[in-house]
Amino acid sequence: FLTGLFDDIKPLSPILRTLIIIFSISILLPLQSEFLISELRFISSSRIIDINKFSLIFTLFCIFALYNAFNFIDGVNGSAISMIIFWTFFLLIKNPNLIYVISIFVFLLIFLYNLSGKIFLGNSGTSLLSIYISLSIIYDYNTNYTLYADEILFLLFFPGIDMTRVIFQRILNKKK
């Protein structure tokens, strides 16, 4: 959040922002094992892939990829927060939890204010939301066993595709 806030106030270079985010996440993740992805369980098969040796790197990649995807999505009012609402509904269905009910109401308020132009998420808002949803998905995946890797991949597929499209479009147009 603080990195996004500083970036909203005085834009940081993408390299500096990337280094700060990766460093922060890599320092904080090992402190809570519930937020590290150590195995991949698939609903489509009974196969479990153990990635224990690479769990920190894989988890860091997943969180950072969603962080970047959200940064790209935020260009249109309501798009980032609407995805968060959808994902939180999905998490609520998979794991009925009061925190998700409260989150949905808060996100709906933010959505309405965002559409009316009274709130701008900016880098700080998208940073906070992307980290929140990343950690929520990972925590539910690791503790409740109601989520599977292929379900999560399906949920995050469109932001990932959009992020890839934006990157290639910027490279082709020679833009930052």
PyMOL commands that set and color helices and strands:
alter all, ss='L'
color gray80, all
select helices_A, chain A and resi 2-9+14-31+33-35+52-73+79-94+98-115+122-143+149-172
alter helices_A, ss='H'
color red, helices_A
select strands_A, chain A and resi 39-41+48-50
alter strands_A, ss='S'
color yellow, strands_A
deselect
rebuild
show_as cartoon
